């Protein structure tokens, strides 16, 4: 079996791995390359393989850096089948449709044609089939099975068997324990593994610490009369926050303050979460128990969903204190920019960063302490407090990643570290080498290996 690292090698995004055995070729993920911009130049380059030659794509989860080039793949001639868990397919359709206009805008800035349009997305969905966890799929000599990665609803690690060899792709691994989904499922007995490393060089706060930090941020905002801005990814981060806020409000640990979810996409995605809400296949027993008792776990008094632009503008009329949760999570687009432009100069307000920030992104620059940033071409002075809670990341930290590798067991012959900034990949590789005494490689883009 030959593996080619076609993306997310010495970088976080653009997950894309080609597996070949004889004439059969399959992909694991086909993601968008992201960074300081929503869509990096690399996405406009041809694929490193002929899309017509690919028989199947197996998708770990629905984040755009794992699915965002699927419409381009279909547009370029892919005629095979796409497989994922049921929630991943449902999320993916919404995320791809939402991304289309952003990609179109960025293509226009580069004087290039759009990467794809709505008909290409519809063609993707027509080729997409749902498979449950542990429901295997056979494609030529490959047999593929999904394991619960515990990252977001429906996320999967992907076990590929071929000719007696087993290789597991971690996908994005969860920051266990997550608020309402199952913990990460380990995959023992693999011969080879590829592990993500987004947080391969650091440790998160614990669950109690992150909830306490959120509670403190809201209490401080109420005391100051300011605005708490939370740039949040529309999927999983927003729902995690709603779940925690629901708990804090109902327990009386925070004052009732207006909370605005100012993201049409997050609102639509939350409806998908609610679709699977009663399923123990995707939600943990605690969350299912709460819902069966009548607790709407993503809703609470004071919550406002602002779907339209008009509703979004009306947030400005609501006096402080208030909380505004809006995308994009790395502040490289979306409604959060309008709120940041308005409230970053306000010393009574706070920007609470709760997710991964790519190098060069506006969110990363604010966390790094920049006191003046450009938004919509205008210079904005930063007087607001900037807080960062890494414990809300849906990614496993270094300890979690090492544990996932350790749980594979003594069968593991070689490990590939991908899906992280180069510093993070190298730090995790060294940690695993020293602790687990494994053969570890950190591939570069385009590298090939035969196992």
C-alpha positions as CSV (number, residue, x, y, z in Angstrom):
1,X,0.0,0.0,0.0
2,X,1.4,3.4,-1.0
3,X,0.5,6.6,0.8
4,X,0.9,10.1,-0.6
5,X,0.6,13.1,1.8
6,X,-1.3,15.5,-0.4
7,X,-2.3,17.9,2.3
8,X,-2.0,18.8,6.0
9,X,1.7,17.9,6.0
10,X,3.7,20.4,8.0
11,X,0.6,22.5,8.2
12,X,-2.7,22.2,10.0
13,X,-5.3,22.4,7.2
14,X,-6.0,20.8,3.8
15,X,-6.2,17.2,5.1
16,X,-5.8,14.9,2.0
17,X,-4.2,11.5,1.9
18,X,-4.0,9.2,-1.2
19,X,-3.8,5.4,-0.7
20,X,-3.0,3.1,-3.6
21,X,-2.9,-0.6,-3.9
22,X,-2.7,-1.9,-7.5
23,X,-5.2,0.0,-9.6
24,X,-7.3,1.0,-6.7
25,X,-7.0,4.5,-5.3
26,X,-8.9,6.0,-2.4
27,X,-8.6,9.3,-0.4
28,X,-8.9,10.0,3.2
29,X,-10.4,13.6,3.4
30,X,-10.2,16.3,0.8
31,X,-10.0,19.5,2.7
32,X,-9.5,23.2,2.0
33,X,-6.2,24.9,2.8
34,X,-6.8,27.7,5.2
35,X,-4.7,30.2,7.1
36,X,-4.6,34.0,7.2
37,X,-7.3,33.9,4.5
38,X,-10.3,31.6,4.4
39,X,-9.0,30.1,1.2
40,X,-5.2,30.0,0.5
41,X,-3.7,30.1,-3.0
42,X,-2.8,26.4,-2.8
43,X,-6.5,25.5,-3.3
44,X,-6.4,26.9,-6.9
45,X,-3.6,24.5,-7.9
46,X,-4.4,21.2,-9.6
47,X,-4.7,18.1,-7.4
48,X,-1.6,16.0,-7.0
49,X,-3.5,13.0,-8.6
50,X,-6.0,12.5,-11.3
51,X,-9.5,12.9,-9.7
52,X,-10.9,10.6,-12.4
53,X,-8.7,7.7,-11.0
54,X,-10.1,7.9,-7.4
55,X,-12.7,5.3,-6.6
56,X,-13.8,6.6,-3.1
57,X,-13.2,9.3,-0.5
58,X,-13.6,8.6,3.2
59,X,-14.3,11.7,5.3
60,X,-13.3,12.0,8.9
61,X,-15.6,14.9,9.8
62,X,-17.3,17.9,8.3
63,X,-14.9,20.8,9.1
64,X,-14.1,22.6,5.9
65,X,-10.3,21.9,6.1
66,X,-11.3,18.2,5.7
67,X,-14.1,18.5,3.1
68,X,-13.7,21.9,1.4
69,X,-12.2,20.6,-1.9
70,X,-14.7,17.9,-2.5
71,X,-16.7,20.0,-4.9
72,X,-13.5,20.8,-6.8
73,X,-12.7,17.1,-6.9
74,X,-16.1,16.3,-8.4
75,X,-15.8,19.3,-10.8
76,X,-12.4,17.9,-12.0
77,X,-13.9,14.5,-12.9
78,X,-14.2,12.4,-9.7
79,X,-16.9,9.8,-10.3
80,X,-16.6,7.6,-7.2
81,X,-18.4,7.5,-3.9
82,X,-17.9,9.6,-0.7
83,X,-18.5,8.0,2.7
84,X,-18.9,9.4,6.2
85,X,-21.1,9.0,9.2
86,X,-24.7,10.4,8.9
87,X,-24.1,13.6,10.9
88,X,-21.0,14.4,8.9
89,X,-22.9,14.3,5.6
90,X,-25.7,16.5,7.1
91,X,-23.2,19.1,8.4
92,X,-21.1,19.0,5.2
93,X,-24.0,20.1,2.9
94,X,-24.6,23.2,5.1
95,X,-20.9,24.0,5.4
96,X,-20.1,23.7,1.7
97,X,-23.1,25.8,0.7
98,X,-22.1,28.4,3.2
99,X,-18.5,28.5,2.1
100,X,-19.4,29.0,-1.6
101,X,-19.9,32.8,-1.4
102,X,-16.7,33.3,0.7
103,X,-14.7,31.3,-1.8
104,X,-16.2,33.2,-4.7
105,X,-15.2,36.5,-3.1
106,X,-11.7,35.3,-2.5
107,X,-11.4,34.0,-6.1
108,X,-12.5,37.4,-7.4
109,X,-9.8,39.1,-5.4
110,X,-7.3,36.9,-7.1
111,X,-8.9,37.4,-10.5
112,X,-9.6,33.7,-10.7
113,X,-12.8,31.8,-11.5
114,X,-14.6,30.4,-8.4
115,X,-13.4,27.0,-7.2
116,X,-16.9,25.7,-7.5
117,X,-20.5,26.7,-7.6
118,X,-23.8,25.3,-6.1
119,X,-24.3,22.6,-8.8
120,X,-20.9,21.1,-8.0
121,X,-22.0,20.9,-4.3
122,X,-25.2,19.2,-5.3
123,X,-23.1,16.7,-7.3
124,X,-21.0,16.0,-4.2
125,X,-24.0,15.3,-2.1
126,X,-25.4,13.0,-4.8
127,X,-22.2,10.9,-4.5
128,X,-22.2,10.8,-0.7
129,X,-23.3,7.8,1.3
130,X,-23.8,7.5,5.0
131,X,-22.2,4.7,7.1
132,X,-22.5,4.1,10.9
133,X,-19.6,3.6,13.2
134,X,-18.1,0.1,12.6
135,X,-20.1,-0.5,9.4
136,X,-17.3,-1.5,7.1
137,X,-17.0,-0.5,3.4
138,X,-15.0,-2.6,0.9
139,X,-13.4,-0.9,-2.1
140,X,-11.2,-3.3,-4.1
141,X,-8.5,-4.6,-1.7
142,X,-9.3,-1.9,0.9
143,X,-11.7,-2.4,3.8
144,X,-12.5,0.8,5.7
145,X,-14.2,1.3,9.1
146,X,-15.1,4.4,11.1
147,X,-14.4,4.8,14.8
148,X,-15.7,7.6,17.0
149,X,-13.0,10.3,17.3
150,X,-14.8,12.2,20.0
151,X,-14.0,15.5,18.2
152,X,-17.4,16.8,17.0
153,X,-20.7,15.1,16.5
154,X,-20.2,12.3,14.0
155,X,-16.4,12.7,13.7
156,X,-14.4,9.6,13.0
157,X,-11.0,8.0,13.0
158,X,-10.6,5.9,9.9
159,X,-9.2,2.4,10.0
160,X,-8.0,1.1,6.6
161,X,-7.2,-2.6,6.1
162,X,-5.3,-3.9,3.1
163,X,-3.6,-7.2,2.5
164,X,-3.2,-7.9,6.2
165,X,-1.9,-4.4,7.0
166,X,-3.9,-2.0,9.2
167,X,-3.4,1.7,9.1
168,X,-5.5,4.2,11.1
169,X,-5.9,7.9,10.4
170,X,-6.8,9.8,13.5
171,X,-8.9,12.5,11.9
172,X,-9.2,15.3,14.4
173,X,-9.2,13.8,17.9
174,X,-11.5,15.1,20.6
175,X,-10.6,17.0,23.8
176,X,-12.0,14.3,26.1
177,X,-14.3,14.5,28.0
178,X,-16.4,16.6,25.7
179,X,-19.6,18.2,27.1
180,X,-22.2,16.0,25.3
181,X,-20.6,13.6,22.9
182,X,-18.9,10.3,23.5
183,X,-15.2,10.2,24.4
184,X,-12.6,9.3,21.8
185,X,-12.7,5.6,20.8
186,X,-9.3,4.1,20.6
187,X,-8.2,1.8,17.8
188,X,-5.9,-1.0,19.0
189,X,-3.9,-3.3,16.9
190,X,-2.9,-1.0,13.9
191,X,0.4,-1.5,12.2
192,X,0.7,2.1,11.0
193,X,-1.0,5.3,12.2
194,X,-1.3,9.0,11.2
195,X,-2.0,11.3,14.0
196,X,-3.1,14.9,14.0
197,X,-1.1,17.5,16.0
198,X,-2.9,20.8,16.1
199,X,-2.1,21.0,19.8
200,X,0.9,18.7,19.7
201,X,3.1,21.2,21.6
202,X,0.8,22.3,24.5
203,X,-1.7,21.2,27.2
204,X,-5.3,22.5,27.7
205,X,-6.9,23.7,30.8
206,X,-9.2,21.0,32.3
207,X,-13.0,21.0,31.9
208,X,-13.6,22.6,35.3
209,X,-11.0,25.4,34.6
210,X,-12.5,26.3,31.2
211,X,-16.1,26.5,32.6
212,X,-14.8,28.6,35.5
213,X,-13.0,30.9,33.0
214,X,-16.2,31.3,31.0
215,X,-18.2,32.0,34.1
216,X,-15.6,34.6,35.2
217,X,-15.6,36.3,31.8
218,X,-19.4,36.7,31.8
219,X,-19.4,38.0,35.4
220,X,-16.7,40.5,34.7
221,X,-18.6,41.7,31.6
222,X,-21.8,42.1,33.6
223,X,-19.8,44.1,36.2
224,X,-18.2,46.4,33.6
225,X,-21.4,46.8,31.6
226,X,-19.5,45.9,28.4
227,X,-19.8,43.3,25.6
228,X,-18.3,39.9,25.7
229,X,-17.4,38.9,22.1
230,X,-16.7,35.3,21.4
231,X,-15.5,34.4,17.9
232,X,-16.6,30.8,17.5
233,X,-16.6,28.2,14.8
234,X,-20.2,27.6,13.8
235,X,-20.0,23.9,14.3
236,X,-19.2,22.4,17.7
237,X,-17.6,25.4,19.4
238,X,-20.9,27.4,19.3
239,X,-22.9,24.3,20.5
240,X,-20.3,23.6,23.2
241,X,-20.7,27.2,24.5
242,X,-24.5,26.9,24.4
243,X,-24.4,23.7,26.3
244,X,-22.2,25.2,29.0
245,X,-24.2,28.5,29.1
246,X,-27.4,26.5,29.5
247,X,-25.8,24.8,32.6
248,X,-24.5,28.1,34.1
249,X,-27.8,29.9,33.6
250,X,-30.0,27.1,34.9
251,X,-27.8,26.6,38.0
252,X,-27.8,30.4,38.7
253,X,-24.0,30.6,38.4
254,X,-24.2,33.6,36.1
255,X,-26.7,36.4,35.9
256,X,-29.2,36.3,33.1
257,X,-27.7,38.4,30.4
258,X,-28.7,38.6,26.7
259,X,-26.7,36.1,24.7
260,X,-26.8,36.5,20.9
261,X,-25.8,33.8,18.5
262,X,-25.1,35.9,15.5
263,X,-24.4,33.3,12.9
264,X,-26.9,31.9,10.4
265,X,-24.7,28.9,9.8
266,X,-24.4,28.1,13.5
267,X,-28.2,28.3,13.9
268,X,-28.7,25.9,11.0
269,X,-26.0,23.5,12.3
270,X,-27.6,23.5,15.8
271,X,-30.7,22.2,14.1
272,X,-28.7,19.2,12.9
273,X,-27.5,18.6,16.4
274,X,-31.1,18.6,17.6
275,X,-32.0,16.1,14.8
276,X,-29.6,13.5,16.4
277,X,-30.3,14.6,20.0
278,X,-32.1,11.5,21.2
279,X,-29.5,9.1,19.7
280,X,-27.1,7.4,22.1
281,X,-25.0,6.5,19.0
282,X,-23.8,10.2,18.9
283,X,-24.7,11.8,22.3
284,X,-23.4,10.7,25.6
285,X,-25.8,9.3,28.3
286,X,-25.7,12.5,30.4
287,X,-26.9,14.7,27.5
288,X,-29.5,12.1,26.4
289,X,-30.7,11.9,30.0
290,X,-31.1,15.7,30.2
291,X,-33.0,15.8,26.9
292,X,-35.3,13.0,27.9
293,X,-36.1,15.0,31.1
294,X,-37.2,18.0,28.9
295,X,-34.0,20.1,29.0
296,X,-33.4,21.8,25.7
297,X,-29.6,21.6,26.1
298,X,-28.8,24.2,23.4
299,X,-31.4,26.7,24.7
300,X,-32.0,28.8,27.8
301,X,-33.7,32.1,28.9
302,X,-32.0,35.2,27.3
303,X,-30.7,33.4,24.2
304,X,-31.4,35.1,20.9
305,X,-30.7,33.6,17.5
306,X,-30.1,36.3,15.0
307,X,-30.6,34.7,11.6
308,X,-31.1,37.8,9.3
309,X,-28.8,40.8,8.7
310,X,-31.5,43.1,10.2
311,X,-31.6,41.1,13.4
312,X,-27.8,41.2,13.5
313,X,-27.8,45.0,13.2
314,X,-30.3,45.2,16.1
315,X,-27.7,43.7,18.4
316,X,-26.1,47.1,18.4
317,X,-29.3,48.6,19.9
318,X,-29.3,46.2,22.9
319,X,-27.5,47.9,25.8
320,X,-24.7,46.2,27.6
321,X,-23.9,44.0,29.3
322,X,-24.4,41.3,26.6
323,X,-22.7,38.3,25.0
324,X,-22.2,38.0,21.3
325,X,-21.1,34.6,19.8
326,X,-20.4,34.9,16.1
327,X,-18.2,33.4,13.4
328,X,-15.7,33.1,11.9
329,X,-13.8,31.3,14.6
330,X,-10.4,32.6,13.5
331,X,-11.8,36.0,12.7
332,X,-10.9,35.7,9.0
333,X,-14.4,36.6,8.0
334,X,-18.0,36.6,9.2
335,X,-20.1,38.8,11.4
336,X,-17.6,38.8,14.3
337,X,-15.6,41.4,12.4
338,X,-18.5,43.9,12.6
339,X,-18.7,43.4,16.4
340,X,-14.9,43.5,16.8
341,X,-14.7,46.8,14.8
342,X,-17.3,48.3,17.1
343,X,-16.2,47.0,20.5
344,X,-12.4,46.3,20.4
345,X,-11.8,50.0,21.2
346,X,-14.0,49.7,24.3
347,X,-12.0,49.0,27.5
348,X,-15.2,47.7,29.2
349,X,-15.5,45.0,26.6
350,X,-13.7,41.6,26.2
351,X,-12.8,39.4,23.3
352,X,-12.8,35.7,24.5
353,X,-11.0,33.4,22.1
354,X,-12.0,29.8,22.6
355,X,-10.6,28.0,19.6
356,X,-7.5,27.3,17.5
357,X,-6.0,30.3,15.7
358,X,-3.9,29.8,12.6
359,X,-0.7,31.8,12.3
360,X,-1.4,35.2,10.8
361,X,-5.1,35.1,11.4
362,X,-6.7,38.1,13.1
363,X,-7.6,36.1,16.1
364,X,-4.0,34.9,16.5
365,X,-2.7,38.4,16.2
366,X,-5.1,39.7,18.8
367,X,-4.1,36.9,21.2
368,X,-0.5,37.7,20.6
369,X,-1.1,41.2,21.9
370,X,-1.3,43.5,18.8
371,X,-2.8,46.8,19.9
372,X,-3.9,48.0,16.5
373,X,-5.4,45.8,13.7
374,X,-7.0,46.5,10.4
375,X,-10.6,45.4,9.8
376,X,-12.4,46.2,6.6
377,X,-9.5,48.4,5.6
378,X,-9.7,50.6,8.7
379,X,-7.3,50.7,11.6
380,X,-8.9,49.7,14.9
381,X,-7.3,50.4,18.2
382,X,-7.5,47.5,20.7
383,X,-8.5,48.6,24.2
384,X,-10.7,45.6,25.0
385,X,-9.4,42.8,27.2
386,X,-8.3,39.8,25.2
387,X,-8.7,36.4,26.9
388,X,-7.9,32.9,25.5
389,X,-9.4,29.7,26.8
390,X,-7.7,26.8,25.0
391,X,-9.7,24.2,27.1
392,X,-12.7,24.8,24.8
393,X,-10.8,23.5,21.8
394,X,-12.4,20.4,20.3
395,X,-8.9,19.0,19.6
396,X,-6.9,16.7,22.0
397,X,-3.9,18.4,23.5
398,X,-0.4,16.8,23.6
399,X,-1.3,14.4,26.5
400,X,-4.4,13.3,24.7
401,X,-2.5,12.7,21.4
402,X,0.2,10.7,23.1
403,X,-2.5,8.6,24.9
404,X,-4.2,7.9,21.5
405,X,-1.0,6.6,20.1
406,X,-0.1,4.6,23.2
407,X,-3.5,2.9,23.1
408,X,-2.8,1.4,19.6
409,X,-0.4,-0.9,21.4
410,X,2.8,-2.8,20.6
411,X,1.6,-3.7,17.0
412,X,2.5,-0.1,15.9
413,X,5.5,-0.1,13.5
414,X,5.5,3.5,12.4
415,X,3.7,6.7,13.2
416,X,3.2,9.7,10.9
417,X,2.6,13.1,12.5
418,X,0.5,15.5,10.4
419,X,-2.2,18.2,10.7
420,X,-0.3,20.7,12.8
421,X,1.9,23.8,12.4
422,X,5.5,22.5,11.8
423,X,6.6,23.4,15.4
424,X,3.6,21.5,16.8
425,X,4.3,18.5,14.6
426,X,8.0,18.3,15.5
427,X,7.3,18.8,19.2
428,X,4.7,15.9,19.3
429,X,7.1,13.7,17.2
430,X,9.9,14.2,19.7
431,X,7.6,13.6,22.7
432,X,6.3,10.3,21.3
433,X,9.8,9.2,20.3
434,X,11.1,9.8,23.8
435,X,8.1,8.4,25.7
436,X,7.0,5.5,23.5
437,X,10.3,4.7,21.6
438,X,8.5,4.6,18.3
439,X,9.6,5.2,14.7
440,X,8.1,8.6,14.0
441,X,8.0,10.5,10.7
442,X,6.9,14.1,10.0
443,X,6.1,14.1,6.3
444,X,6.2,17.1,4.0
445,X,3.7,17.9,1.3
446,X,3.9,15.5,-1.6
447,X,5.9,12.8,0.3
448,X,5.2,9.2,-0.6
449,X,5.8,6.0,1.4
450,X,5.1,2.3,0.9
451,X,4.0,0.3,3.9
